[in-house]
Amino acid sequence: MRTIHQYSITEFQDEVRALVARGSVGRQQRIYELRKHFGDREWQNVERLLEEYDYLLRGHIIDLVGKESWTNDY
């Protein structure tokens, strides 16, 4: 039986950043596109978490993960 992970918002954002880094999702995709990377029961918890922090499922993933910067940016 698979356990359901209870994410904090920072853990979830880190998970999404990892998906972006792997190329599994794009920054301009809608947040609801993340659903396919989580089980149905787990996604219910994710939706509650996002709602708690006022993220809209129709918002873009970049809104969730924030601006990225690299050390060689000037």
PDB file of N, CA, C, O and CB in Angstrom:
ATOM      1  N   MET A   1       0.835  -1.182   0.000  1.00  0.00           N
ATOM      2  CA  MET A   1       0.000   0.000   0.000  1.00  0.00           C
ATOM      3  C   MET A   1       0.882   1.249   0.000  1.00  0.00           C
ATOM      4  O   MET A   1       1.827   1.348   0.783  1.00  0.00           O
ATOM      5  CB  MET A   1      -0.951  -0.004   1.216  1.00  0.00           C
ATOM      6  N   ARG A   2       0.575   2.180  -0.862  1.00  0.00           N
ATOM      7  CA  ARG A   2       1.354   3.414  -0.982  1.00  0.00           C
ATOM      8  C   ARG A   2       0.928   4.408   0.090  1.00  0.00           C
ATOM      9  O   ARG A   2      -0.264   4.603   0.325  1.00  0.00           O
ATOM     10  CB  ARG A   2       1.186   4.034  -2.386  1.00  0.00           C
ATOM     11  N   THR A   3       1.899   5.031   0.736  1.00  0.00           N
ATOM     12  CA  THR A   3       1.572   6.030   1.748  1.00  0.00           C
ATOM     13  C   THR A   3       1.389   7.384   1.084  1.00  0.00           C
ATOM     14  O   THR A   3       1.984   7.677   0.046  1.00  0.00           O
ATOM     15  CB  THR A   3       2.671   6.099   2.833  1.00  0.00           C
ATOM     16  N   ILE A   4       0.561   8.193   1.700  1.00  0.00           N
ATOM     17  CA  ILE A   4       0.281   9.539   1.201  1.00  0.00           C
ATOM     18  C   ILE A   4       1.214  10.504   1.909  1.00  0.00           C
ATOM     19  O   ILE A   4       1.249  10.563   3.138  1.00  0.00           O
ATOM     20  CB  ILE A   4      -1.219   9.938   1.423  1.00  0.00           C
ATOM     21  N   HIS A   5       1.960  11.252   1.132  1.00  0.00           N
ATOM     22  CA  HIS A   5       2.902  12.220   1.693  1.00  0.00           C
ATOM     23  C   HIS A   5       2.169  13.516   2.025  1.00  0.00           C
ATOM     24  O   HIS A   5       1.432  14.047   1.195  1.00  0.00           O
ATOM     25  CB  HIS A   5       4.070  12.492   0.708  1.00  0.00           C
ATOM     26  N   GLN A   6       2.369  14.013   3.216  1.00  0.00           N
ATOM     27  CA  GLN A   6       1.817  15.304   3.621  1.00  0.00           C
ATOM     28  C   GLN A   6       2.900  16.359   3.412  1.00  0.00           C
ATOM     29  O   GLN A   6       3.863  16.427   4.175  1.00  0.00           O
ATOM     30  CB  GLN A   6       1.326  15.279   5.118  1.00  0.00           C
ATOM     31  N   TYR A   7       2.742  17.166   2.395  1.00  0.00           N
ATOM     32  CA  TYR A   7       3.733  18.174   2.045  1.00  0.00           C
ATOM     33  C   TYR A   7       3.535  19.456   2.838  1.00  0.00           C
ATOM     34  O   TYR A   7       2.409  19.841   3.153  1.00  0.00           O
ATOM     35  CB  TYR A   7       3.676  18.471   0.561  1.00  0.00           C
ATOM     36  N   SER A   8       4.645  20.111   3.155  1.00  0.00           N
ATOM     37  CA  SER A   8       4.585  21.518   3.539  1.00  0.00           C
ATOM     38  C   SER A   8       4.682  22.280   2.216  1.00  0.00           C
ATOM     39  O   SER A   8       5.032  21.690   1.194  1.00  0.00           O
ATOM     40  CB  SER A   8       5.754  21.930   4.578  1.00  0.00           C
ATOM     41  N   ILE A   9       4.385  23.548   2.219  1.00  0.00           N
ATOM     42  CA  ILE A   9       4.433  24.307   0.959  1.00  0.00           C
ATOM     43  C   ILE A   9       5.859  24.352   0.416  1.00  0.00           C
ATOM     44  O   ILE A   9       6.054  24.289  -0.798  1.00  0.00           O
ATOM     45  CB  ILE A   9       3.897  25.745   1.168  1.00  0.00           C
ATOM     46  N   THR A  10       6.853  24.461   1.287  1.00  0.00           N
ATOM     47  CA  THR A  10       8.236  24.509   0.789  1.00  0.00           C
ATOM     48  C   THR A  10       8.675  23.159   0.240  1.00  0.00           C
ATOM     49  O   THR A  10       9.408  23.107  -0.748  1.00  0.00           O
ATOM     50  CB  THR A  10       9.193  24.951   1.903  1.00  0.00           C
ATOM     51  N   GLU A  11       8.241  22.067   0.861  1.00  0.00           N
ATOM     52  CA  GLU A  11       8.563  20.740   0.325  1.00  0.00           C
ATOM     53  C   GLU A  11       7.915  20.545  -1.041  1.00  0.00           C
ATOM     54  O   GLU A  11       8.536  20.008  -1.958  1.00  0.00           O
ATOM     55  CB  GLU A  11       8.101  19.634   1.296  1.00  0.00           C
ATOM     56  N   PHE A  12       6.677  20.980  -1.170  1.00  0.00           N
ATOM     57  CA  PHE A  12       5.985  20.837  -2.446  1.00  0.00           C
ATOM     58  C   PHE A  12       6.666  21.686  -3.519  1.00  0.00           C
ATOM     59  O   PHE A  12       6.859  21.225  -4.644  1.00  0.00           O
ATOM     60  CB  PHE A  12       4.504  21.236  -2.305  1.00  0.00           C
ATOM     61  N   GLN A  13       7.025  22.910  -3.181  1.00  0.00           N
ATOM     62  CA  GLN A  13       7.720  23.769  -4.139  1.00  0.00           C
ATOM     63  C   GLN A  13       9.047  23.142  -4.564  1.00  0.00           C
ATOM     64  O   GLN A  13       9.411  23.198  -5.739  1.00  0.00           O
ATOM     65  CB  GLN A  13       7.959  25.167  -3.534  1.00  0.00           C
ATOM     66  N   ASP A  14       9.766  22.551  -3.623  1.00  0.00           N
ATOM     67  CA  ASP A  14      11.023  21.873  -3.960  1.00  0.00           C
ATOM     68  C   ASP A  14      10.779  20.701  -4.904  1.00  0.00           C
ATOM     69  O   ASP A  14      11.544  20.485  -5.844  1.00  0.00           O
ATOM     70  CB  ASP A  14      11.726  21.382  -2.686  1.00  0.00           C
ATOM     71  N   GLU A  15       9.709  19.943  -4.652  1.00  0.00           N
ATOM     72  CA  GLU A  15       9.349  18.820  -5.515  1.00  0.00           C
ATOM     73  C   GLU A  15       9.036  19.307  -6.931  1.00  0.00           C
ATOM     74  O   GLU A  15       9.450  18.691  -7.913  1.00  0.00           O
ATOM     75  CB  GLU A  15       8.142  18.058  -4.933  1.00  0.00           C
ATOM     76  N   VAL A  16       8.309  20.409  -7.024  1.00  0.00           N
ATOM     77  CA  VAL A  16       7.962  20.966  -8.338  1.00  0.00           C
ATOM     78  C   VAL A  16       9.213  21.500  -9.031  1.00  0.00           C
ATOM     79  O   VAL A  16       9.370  21.317 -10.238  1.00  0.00           O
ATOM     80  CB  VAL A  16       6.905  22.093  -8.194  1.00  0.00           C
ATOM     81  N   ARG A  17      10.100  22.154  -8.293  1.00  0.00           N
ATOM     82  CA  ARG A  17      11.367  22.615  -8.885  1.00  0.00           C
ATOM     83  C   ARG A  17      12.156  21.450  -9.470  1.00  0.00           C
ATOM     84  O   ARG A  17      12.767  21.574 -10.532  1.00  0.00           O
ATOM     85  CB  ARG A  17      12.219  23.346  -7.832  1.00  0.00           C
ATOM     86  N   ALA A  18      12.139  20.318  -8.770  1.00  0.00           N
ATOM     87  CA  ALA A  18      12.841  19.126  -9.268  1.00  0.00           C
ATOM     88  C   ALA A  18      12.191  18.629 -10.564  1.00  0.00           C
ATOM     89  O   ALA A  18      12.890  18.215 -11.489  1.00  0.00           O
ATOM     90  CB  ALA A  18      12.836  17.999  -8.195  1.00  0.00           C
ATOM     91  N   LEU A  19      10.856  18.670 -10.634  1.00  0.00           N
ATOM     92  CA  LEU A  19      10.170  18.270 -11.861  1.00  0.00           C
ATOM     93  C   LEU A  19      10.535  19.205 -13.013  1.00  0.00           C
ATOM     94  O   LEU A  19      10.719  18.756 -14.144  1.00  0.00           O
ATOM     95  CB  LEU A  19       8.647  18.259 -11.647  1.00  0.00           C
ATOM     96  N   VAL A  20      10.637  20.488 -12.729  1.00  0.00           N
ATOM     97  CA  VAL A  20      11.029  21.465 -13.752  1.00  0.00           C
ATOM     98  C   VAL A  20      12.465  21.210 -14.192  1.00  0.00           C
ATOM     99  O   VAL A  20      12.761  21.223 -15.387  1.00  0.00           O
ATOM    100  CB  VAL A  20      10.879  22.913 -13.219  1.00  0.00           C
ATOM    101  N   ALA A  21      13.353  20.978 -13.238  1.00  0.00           N
ATOM    102  CA  ALA A  21      14.764  20.740 -13.553  1.00  0.00           C
ATOM    103  C   ALA A  21      14.946  19.490 -14.414  1.00  0.00           C
ATOM    104  O   ALA A  21      15.820  19.454 -15.281  1.00  0.00           O
ATOM    105  CB  ALA A  21      15.576  20.606 -12.264  1.00  0.00           C
ATOM    106  N   ARG A  22      14.127  18.470 -14.178  1.00  0.00           N
ATOM    107  CA  ARG A  22      14.193  17.240 -14.980  1.00  0.00           C
ATOM    108  C   ARG A  22      13.524  17.399 -16.337  1.00  0.00           C
ATOM    109  O   ARG A  22      13.669  16.542 -17.208  1.00  0.00           O
ATOM    110  CB  ARG A  22      13.544  16.089 -14.228  1.00  0.00           C
ATOM    111  N   GLY A  23      12.796  18.486 -16.518  1.00  0.00           N
ATOM    112  CA  GLY A  23      12.094  18.700 -17.774  1.00  0.00           C
ATOM    113  C   GLY A  23      10.747  17.993 -17.847  1.00  0.00           C
ATOM    114  O   GLY A  23      10.145  17.909 -18.917  1.00  0.00           O
ATOM    115  N   SER A  24      10.275  17.488 -16.719  1.00  0.00           N
ATOM    116  CA  SER A  24       8.984  16.792 -16.689  1.00  0.00           C
ATOM    117  C   SER A  24       7.814  17.757 -16.851  1.00  0.00           C
ATOM    118  O   SER A  24       6.764  17.385 -17.374  1.00  0.00           O
ATOM    119  CB  SER A  24       8.835  16.018 -15.386  1.00  0.00           C
ATOM    120  N   VAL A  25       7.999  18.992 -16.402  1.00  0.00           N
ATOM    121  CA  VAL A  25       6.997  20.050 -16.571  1.00  0.00           C
ATOM    122  C   VAL A  25       7.716  21.333 -16.944  1.00  0.00           C
ATOM    123  O   VAL A  25       8.903  21.503 -16.662  1.00  0.00           O
ATOM    124  CB  VAL A  25       6.142  20.246 -15.271  1.00  0.00           C
ATOM    125  N   GLY A  26       6.992  22.220 -17.572  1.00  0.00           N
ATOM    126  CA  GLY A  26       7.545  23.521 -17.935  1.00  0.00           C
ATOM    127  C   GLY A  26       7.040  24.612 -17.010  1.00  0.00           C
ATOM    128  O   GLY A  26       5.951  24.504 -16.446  1.00  0.00           O
ATOM    129  N   ARG A  27       7.824  25.651 -16.856  1.00  0.00           N
ATOM    130  CA  ARG A  27       7.443  26.754 -15.965  1.00  0.00           C
ATOM    131  C   ARG A  27       6.163  27.456 -16.388  1.00  0.00           C
ATOM    132  O   ARG A  27       5.448  28.003 -15.548  1.00  0.00           O
ATOM    133  CB  ARG A  27       8.555  27.761 -15.896  1.00  0.00           C
ATOM    134  N   GLN A  28       5.867  27.445 -17.682  1.00  0.00           N
ATOM    135  CA  GLN A  28       4.682  28.148 -18.171  1.00  0.00           C
ATOM    136  C   GLN A  28       3.433  27.274 -18.208  1.00  0.00           C
ATOM    137  O   GLN A  28       2.357  27.747 -18.576  1.00  0.00           O
ATOM    138  CB  GLN A  28       4.950  28.690 -19.546  1.00  0.00           C
ATOM    139  N   GLN A  29       3.564  26.006 -17.831  1.00  0.00           N
ATOM    140  CA  GLN A  29       2.389  25.141 -17.764  1.00  0.00           C
ATOM    141  C   GLN A  29       1.533  25.547 -16.571  1.00  0.00           C
ATOM    142  O   GLN A  29       2.001  26.202 -15.640  1.00  0.00           O
ATOM    143  CB  GLN A  29       2.803  23.648 -17.661  1.00  0.00           C
ATOM    144  N   ARG A  30       0.287  25.149 -16.622  1.00  0.00           N
ATOM    145  CA  ARG A  30      -0.644  25.429 -15.519  1.00  0.00           C
ATOM    146  C   ARG A  30      -0.348  24.493 -14.349  1.00  0.00           C
ATOM    147  O   ARG A  30       0.112  23.367 -14.538  1.00  0.00           O
ATOM    148  CB  ARG A  30      -2.126  25.268 -15.986  1.00  0.00           C
ATOM    149  N   ILE A  31      -0.615  24.973 -13.153  1.00  0.00           N
ATOM    150  CA  ILE A  31      -0.375  24.182 -11.946  1.00  0.00           C
ATOM    151  C   ILE A  31      -1.149  22.869 -11.998  1.00  0.00           C
ATOM    152  O   ILE A  31      -0.648  21.843 -11.538  1.00  0.00           O
ATOM    153  CB  ILE A  31      -0.767  24.979 -10.692  1.00  0.00           C
ATOM    154  N   TYR A  32      -2.369  22.881 -12.554  1.00  0.00           N
ATOM    155  CA  TYR A  32      -3.157  21.645 -12.583  1.00  0.00           C
ATOM    156  C   TYR A  32      -2.494  20.549 -13.410  1.00  0.00           C
ATOM    157  O   TYR A  32      -2.857  19.381 -13.274  1.00  0.00           O
ATOM    158  CB  TYR A  32      -4.540  21.927 -13.134  1.00  0.00           C
ATOM    159  N   GLU A  33      -1.530  20.896 -14.264  1.00  0.00           N
ATOM    160  CA  GLU A  33      -0.800  19.889 -15.039  1.00  0.00           C
ATOM    161  C   GLU A  33       0.069  19.001 -14.139  1.00  0.00           C
ATOM    162  O   GLU A  33       0.478  17.915 -14.548  1.00  0.00           O
ATOM    163  CB  GLU A  33       0.075  20.573 -16.098  1.00  0.00           C
ATOM    164  N   LEU A  34       0.344  19.457 -12.933  1.00  0.00           N
ATOM    165  CA  LEU A  34       1.148  18.675 -11.995  1.00  0.00           C
ATOM    166  C   LEU A  34       0.409  17.430 -11.522  1.00  0.00           C
ATOM    167  O   LEU A  34       1.030  16.492 -11.021  1.00  0.00           O
ATOM    168  CB  LEU A  34       1.539  19.529 -10.798  1.00  0.00           C
ATOM    169  N   ARG A  35      -0.885  17.415 -11.673  1.00  0.00           N
ATOM    170  CA  ARG A  35      -1.709  16.312 -11.176  1.00  0.00           C
ATOM    171  C   ARG A  35      -1.224  14.950 -11.668  1.00  0.00           C
ATOM    172  O   ARG A  35      -1.286  13.965 -10.932  1.00  0.00           O
ATOM    173  CB  ARG A  35      -3.151  16.518 -11.593  1.00  0.00           C
ATOM    174  N   LYS A  36      -0.751  14.892 -12.892  1.00  0.00           N
ATOM    175  CA  LYS A  36      -0.336  13.600 -13.441  1.00  0.00           C
ATOM    176  C   LYS A  36       0.928  13.051 -12.786  1.00  0.00           C
ATOM    177  O   LYS A  36       1.303  11.904 -13.025  1.00  0.00           O
ATOM    178  CB  LYS A  36      -0.115  13.725 -14.926  1.00  0.00           C
ATOM    179  N   HIS A  37       1.585  13.865 -11.961  1.00  0.00           N
ATOM    180  CA  HIS A  37       2.804  13.425 -11.279  1.00  0.00           C
ATOM    181  C   HIS A  37       2.543  12.980  -9.846  1.00  0.00           C
ATOM    182  O   HIS A  37       3.472  12.616  -9.125  1.00  0.00           O
ATOM    183  CB  HIS A  37       3.829  14.538 -11.283  1.00  0.00           C
ATOM    184  N   PHE A  38       1.280  13.010  -9.435  1.00  0.00           N
ATOM    185  CA  PHE A  38       0.900  12.637  -8.077  1.00  0.00           C
ATOM    186  C   PHE A  38      -0.310  11.710  -8.145  1.00  0.00           C
ATOM    187  O   PHE A  38      -1.120  11.815  -9.066  1.00  0.00           O
ATOM    188  CB  PHE A  38       0.589  13.899  -7.210  1.00  0.00           C
ATOM    189  N   GLY A  39      -0.435  10.814  -7.188  1.00  0.00           N
ATOM    190  CA  GLY A  39      -1.597   9.931  -7.131  1.00  0.00           C
ATOM    191  C   GLY A  39      -2.857  10.728  -6.818  1.00  0.00           C
ATOM    192  O   GLY A  39      -2.784  11.854  -6.325  1.00  0.00           O
ATOM    193  N   ASP A  40      -4.006  10.137  -7.107  1.00  0.00           N
ATOM    194  CA  ASP A  40      -5.279  10.834  -6.891  1.00  0.00           C
ATOM    195  C   ASP A  40      -5.468  11.269  -5.444  1.00  0.00           C
ATOM    196  O   ASP A  40      -5.857  12.406  -5.178  1.00  0.00           O
ATOM    197  CB  ASP A  40      -6.431   9.945  -7.304  1.00  0.00           C
ATOM    198  N   ARG A  41      -5.195  10.374  -4.521  1.00  0.00           N
ATOM    199  CA  ARG A  41      -5.391  10.725  -3.104  1.00  0.00           C
ATOM    200  C   ARG A  41      -4.361  11.757  -2.658  1.00  0.00           C
ATOM    201  O   ARG A  41      -4.671  12.657  -1.878  1.00  0.00           O
ATOM    202  CB  ARG A  41      -5.298   9.466  -2.211  1.00  0.00           C
ATOM    203  N   GLU A  42      -3.150  11.624  -3.153  1.00  0.00           N
ATOM    204  CA  GLU A  42      -2.104  12.594  -2.807  1.00  0.00           C
ATOM    205  C   GLU A  42      -2.447  13.960  -3.386  1.00  0.00           C
ATOM    206  O   GLU A  42      -2.210  14.984  -2.744  1.00  0.00           O
ATOM    207  CB  GLU A  42      -0.721  12.122  -3.325  1.00  0.00           C
ATOM    208  N   TRP A  43      -3.009  13.984  -4.603  1.00  0.00           N
ATOM    209  CA  TRP A  43      -3.355  15.242  -5.242  1.00  0.00           C
ATOM    210  C   TRP A  43      -4.433  15.985  -4.447  1.00  0.00           C
ATOM    211  O   TRP A  43      -4.431  17.216  -4.425  1.00  0.00           O
ATOM    212  CB  TRP A  43      -3.828  14.992  -6.675  1.00  0.00           C
ATOM    213  N   GLN A  44      -5.333  15.281  -3.809  1.00  0.00           N
ATOM    214  CA  GLN A  44      -6.348  15.940  -2.976  1.00  0.00           C
ATOM    215  C   GLN A  44      -5.668  16.746  -1.872  1.00  0.00           C
ATOM    216  O   GLN A  44      -6.079  17.870  -1.582  1.00  0.00           O
ATOM    217  CB  GLN A  44      -7.326  14.895  -2.361  1.00  0.00           C
ATOM    218  N   ASN A  45      -4.644  16.187  -1.265  1.00  0.00           N
ATOM    219  CA  ASN A  45      -3.888  16.906  -0.230  1.00  0.00           C
ATOM    220  C   ASN A  45      -3.140  18.092  -0.829  1.00  0.00           C
ATOM    221  O   ASN A  45      -3.065  19.158  -0.218  1.00  0.00           O
ATOM    222  CB  ASN A  45      -2.898  15.959   0.473  1.00  0.00           C
ATOM    223  N   VAL A  46      -2.588  17.903  -2.023  1.00  0.00           N
ATOM    224  CA  VAL A  46      -1.884  18.985  -2.700  1.00  0.00           C
ATOM    225  C   VAL A  46      -2.852  20.130  -2.996  1.00  0.00           C
ATOM    226  O   VAL A  46      -2.513  21.294  -2.782  1.00  0.00           O
ATOM    227  CB  VAL A  46      -1.225  18.478  -4.004  1.00  0.00           C
ATOM    228  N   GLU A  47      -4.047  19.815  -3.483  1.00  0.00           N
ATOM    229  CA  GLU A  47      -5.037  20.861  -3.771  1.00  0.00           C
ATOM    230  C   GLU A  47      -5.379  21.660  -2.525  1.00  0.00           C
ATOM    231  O   GLU A  47      -5.485  22.885  -2.581  1.00  0.00           O
ATOM    232  CB  GLU A  47      -6.308  20.247  -4.355  1.00  0.00           C
ATOM    233  N   ARG A  48      -5.552  20.970  -1.393  1.00  0.00           N
ATOM    234  CA  ARG A  48      -5.849  21.679  -0.136  1.00  0.00           C
ATOM    235  C   ARG A  48      -4.685  22.588   0.255  1.00  0.00           C
ATOM    236  O   ARG A  48      -4.891  23.721   0.690  1.00  0.00           O
ATOM    237  CB  ARG A  48      -6.143  20.670   1.005  1.00  0.00           C
ATOM    238  N   LEU A  49      -3.466  22.082   0.097  1.00  0.00           N
ATOM    239  CA  LEU A  49      -2.275  22.873   0.423  1.00  0.00           C
ATOM    240  C   LEU A  49      -2.211  24.123  -0.452  1.00  0.00           C
ATOM    241  O   LEU A  49      -1.991  25.225   0.049  1.00  0.00           O
ATOM    242  CB  LEU A  49      -0.993  22.028   0.243  1.00  0.00           C
ATOM    243  N   LEU A  50      -2.404  23.948  -1.754  1.00  0.00           N
ATOM    244  CA  LEU A  50      -2.361  25.084  -2.676  1.00  0.00           C
ATOM    245  C   LEU A  50      -3.446  26.104  -2.354  1.00  0.00           C
ATOM    246  O   LEU A  50      -3.209  27.311  -2.402  1.00  0.00           O
ATOM    247  CB  LEU A  50      -2.510  24.603  -4.118  1.00  0.00           C
ATOM    248  N   GLU A  51      -4.629  25.614  -2.029  1.00  0.00           N
ATOM    249  CA  GLU A  51      -5.738  26.508  -1.670  1.00  0.00           C
ATOM    250  C   GLU A  51      -5.415  27.291  -0.399  1.00  0.00           C
ATOM    251  O   GLU A  51      -5.709  28.482  -0.299  1.00  0.00           O
ATOM    252  CB  GLU A  51      -7.041  25.703  -1.479  1.00  0.00           C
ATOM    253  N   GLU A  52      -4.811  26.612   0.561  1.00  0.00           N
ATOM    254  CA  GLU A  52      -4.437  27.254   1.823  1.00  0.00           C
ATOM    255  C   GLU A  52      -3.479  28.433   1.591  1.00  0.00           C
ATOM    256  O   GLU A  52      -3.533  29.433   2.307  1.00  0.00           O
ATOM    257  CB  GLU A  52      -3.788  26.226   2.767  1.00  0.00           C
ATOM    258  N   TYR A  53      -2.613  28.306   0.592  1.00  0.00           N
ATOM    259  CA  TYR A  53      -1.636  29.354   0.287  1.00  0.00           C
ATOM    260  C   TYR A  53      -2.051  30.223  -0.897  1.00  0.00           C
ATOM    261  O   TYR A  53      -1.230  30.936  -1.473  1.00  0.00           O
ATOM    262  CB  TYR A  53      -0.289  28.733   0.006  1.00  0.00           C
ATOM    263  N   ASP A  54      -3.329  30.155  -1.251  1.00  0.00           N
ATOM    264  CA  ASP A  54      -3.927  31.014  -2.285  1.00  0.00           C
ATOM    265  C   ASP A  54      -3.332  30.840  -3.675  1.00  0.00           C
ATOM    266  O   ASP A  54      -3.255  31.806  -4.434  1.00  0.00           O
ATOM    267  CB  ASP A  54      -3.789  32.439  -1.883  1.00  0.00           C
ATOM    268  N   TYR A  55      -2.909  29.627  -4.024  1.00  0.00           N
ATOM    269  CA  TYR A  55      -2.479  29.331  -5.386  1.00  0.00           C
ATOM    270  C   TYR A  55      -3.679  28.809  -6.156  1.00  0.00           C
ATOM    271  O   TYR A  55      -4.443  27.991  -5.644  1.00  0.00           O
ATOM    272  CB  TYR A  55      -1.304  28.299  -5.406  1.00  0.00           C
ATOM    273  N   LEU A  56      -3.846  29.275  -7.371  1.00  0.00           N
ATOM    274  CA  LEU A  56      -4.930  28.816  -8.231  1.00  0.00           C
ATOM    275  C   LEU A  56      -4.413  27.719  -9.140  1.00  0.00           C
ATOM    276  O   LEU A  56      -3.302  27.814  -9.662  1.00  0.00           O
ATOM    277  CB  LEU A  56      -5.519  29.981  -9.058  1.00  0.00           C
ATOM    278  N   LEU A  57      -5.210  26.679  -9.334  1.00  0.00           N
ATOM    279  CA  LEU A  57      -4.790  25.578 -10.202  1.00  0.00           C
ATOM    280  C   LEU A  57      -4.587  26.039 -11.629  1.00  0.00           C
ATOM    281  O   LEU A  57      -3.820  25.427 -12.372  1.00  0.00           O
ATOM    282  CB  LEU A  57      -5.810  24.457 -10.168  1.00  0.00           C
ATOM    283  N   ARG A  58      -5.254  27.099 -12.022  1.00  0.00           N
ATOM    284  CA  ARG A  58      -5.085  27.619 -13.387  1.00  0.00           C
ATOM    285  C   ARG A  58      -3.875  28.546 -13.491  1.00  0.00           C
ATOM    286  O   ARG A  58      -3.532  29.002 -14.582  1.00  0.00           O
ATOM    287  CB  ARG A  58      -6.350  28.365 -13.830  1.00  0.00           C
ATOM    288  N   GLY A  59      -3.227  28.826 -12.354  1.00  0.00           N
ATOM    289  CA  GLY A  59      -2.018  29.647 -12.357  1.00  0.00           C
ATOM    290  C   GLY A  59      -0.867  28.884 -13.000  1.00  0.00           C
ATOM    291  O   GLY A  59      -0.960  27.679 -13.236  1.00  0.00           O
ATOM    292  N   HIS A  60       0.202  29.588 -13.275  1.00  0.00           N
ATOM    293  CA  HIS A  60       1.371  28.968 -13.910  1.00  0.00           C
ATOM    294  C   HIS A  60       2.314  28.401 -12.856  1.00  0.00           C
ATOM    295  O   HIS A  60       2.371  28.891 -11.728  1.00  0.00           O
ATOM    296  CB  HIS A  60       2.116  29.988 -14.795  1.00  0.00           C
ATOM    297  N   ILE A  61       3.037  27.384 -13.232  1.00  0.00           N
ATOM    298  CA  ILE A  61       3.987  26.745 -12.330  1.00  0.00           C
ATOM    299  C   ILE A  61       5.044  27.736 -11.857  1.00  0.00           C
ATOM    300  O   ILE A  61       5.494  27.653 -10.715  1.00  0.00           O
ATOM    301  CB  ILE A  61       4.652  25.553 -13.015  1.00  0.00           C
ATOM    302  N   ILE A  62       5.446  28.666 -12.710  1.00  0.00           N
ATOM    303  CA  ILE A  62       6.435  29.678 -12.309  1.00  0.00           C
ATOM    304  C   ILE A  62       5.945  30.501 -11.123  1.00  0.00           C
ATOM    305  O   ILE A  62       6.748  30.948 -10.305  1.00  0.00           O
ATOM    306  CB  ILE A  62       6.756  30.606 -13.485  1.00  0.00           C
ATOM    307  N   ASP A  63       4.623  30.705 -11.023  1.00  0.00           N
ATOM    308  CA  ASP A  63       4.059  31.425  -9.879  1.00  0.00           C
ATOM    309  C   ASP A  63       4.273  30.647  -8.590  1.00  0.00           C
ATOM    310  O   ASP A  63       4.427  31.234  -7.519  1.00  0.00           O
ATOM    311  CB  ASP A  63       2.565  31.688 -10.093  1.00  0.00           C
ATOM    312  N   LEU A  64       4.282  29.344  -8.698  1.00  0.00           N
ATOM    313  CA  LEU A  64       4.450  28.474  -7.542  1.00  0.00           C
ATOM    314  C   LEU A  64       5.909  28.357  -7.120  1.00  0.00           C
ATOM    315  O   LEU A  64       6.221  28.422  -5.931  1.00  0.00           O
ATOM    316  CB  LEU A  64       3.892  27.101  -7.841  1.00  0.00           C
ATOM    317  N   VAL A  65       6.794  28.187  -8.082  1.00  0.00           N
ATOM    318  CA  VAL A  65       8.204  27.968  -7.741  1.00  0.00           C
ATOM    319  C   VAL A  65       9.000  29.252  -7.628  1.00  0.00           C
ATOM    320  O   VAL A  65      10.104  29.253  -7.083  1.00  0.00           O
ATOM    321  CB  VAL A  65       8.842  27.084  -8.766  1.00  0.00           C
ATOM    322  N   GLY A  66       8.462  30.325  -8.127  1.00  0.00           N
ATOM    323  CA  GLY A  66       9.136  31.605  -8.013  1.00  0.00           C
ATOM    324  C   GLY A  66      10.221  31.802  -9.048  1.00  0.00           C
ATOM    325  O   GLY A  66      10.504  30.930  -9.869  1.00  0.00           O
ATOM    326  N   LYS A  67      10.810  32.960  -8.981  1.00  0.00           N
ATOM    327  CA  LYS A  67      11.872  33.325  -9.913  1.00  0.00           C
ATOM    328  C   LYS A  67      13.107  32.491  -9.638  1.00  0.00           C
ATOM    329  O   LYS A  67      13.487  32.282  -8.486  1.00  0.00           O
ATOM    330  CB  LYS A  67      12.201  34.825  -9.811  1.00  0.00           C
ATOM    331  N   GLU A  68      13.720  32.024 -10.689  1.00  0.00           N
ATOM    332  CA  GLU A  68      14.952  31.261 -10.549  1.00  0.00           C
ATOM    333  C   GLU A  68      16.135  32.168 -10.889  1.00  0.00           C
ATOM    334  O   GLU A  68      16.036  33.058 -11.733  1.00  0.00           O
ATOM    335  CB  GLU A  68      14.936  29.998 -11.463  1.00  0.00           C
ATOM    336  N   SER A  69      17.235  31.922 -10.220  1.00  0.00           N
ATOM    337  CA  SER A  69      18.439  32.686 -10.547  1.00  0.00           C
ATOM    338  C   SER A  69      19.627  31.731 -10.551  1.00  0.00           C
ATOM    339  O   SER A  69      19.636  30.701  -9.877  1.00  0.00           O
ATOM    340  CB  SER A  69      18.665  33.861  -9.532  1.00  0.00           C
ATOM    341  N   TRP A  70      20.610  32.111 -11.325  1.00  0.00           N
ATOM    342  CA  TRP A  70      21.822  31.313 -11.426  1.00  0.00           C
ATOM    343  C   TRP A  70      22.985  32.183 -10.971  1.00  0.00           C
ATOM    344  O   TRP A  70      22.920  33.411 -11.030  1.00  0.00           O
ATOM    345  CB  TRP A  70      22.041  30.779 -12.884  1.00  0.00           C
ATOM    346  N   THR A  71      24.036  31.538 -10.523  1.00  0.00           N
ATOM    347  CA  THR A  71      25.175  32.278  -9.984  1.00  0.00           C
ATOM    348  C   THR A  71      25.890  33.108 -11.034  1.00  0.00           C
ATOM    349  O   THR A  71      26.595  34.054 -10.682  1.00  0.00           O
ATOM    350  CB  THR A  71      26.148  31.329  -9.353  1.00  0.00           C
ATOM    351  N   ASN A  72      25.734  32.785 -12.320  1.00  0.00           N
ATOM    352  CA  ASN A  72      26.409  33.553 -13.349  1.00  0.00           C
ATOM    353  C   ASN A  72      25.531  34.663 -13.923  1.00  0.00           C
ATOM    354  O   ASN A  72      25.903  35.281 -14.920  1.00  0.00           O
ATOM    355  CB  ASN A  72      26.858  32.636 -14.452  1.00  0.00           C
ATOM    356  N   ASP A  73      24.367  34.930 -13.310  1.00  0.00           N
ATOM    357  CA  ASP A  73      23.542  36.055 -13.747  1.00  0.00           C
ATOM    358  C   ASP A  73      24.164  37.367 -13.269  1.00  0.00           C
ATOM    359  O   ASP A  73      24.625  37.479 -12.133  1.00  0.00           O
ATOM    360  CB  ASP A  73      22.090  35.914 -13.214  1.00  0.00           C
ATOM    361  N   TYR A  74      24.166  38.351 -14.160  1.00  0.00           N
ATOM    362  CA  TYR A  74      24.708  39.660 -13.787  1.00  0.00           C
ATOM    363  C   TYR A  74      23.671  40.709 -13.953  1.00  0.00           C
ATOM    364  O   TYR A  74      23.932  41.883 -13.689  1.00  0.00           O
ATOM    365  CB  TYR A  74      25.931  40.009 -14.607  1.00  0.00           C
TER     366      TYR A  74
END
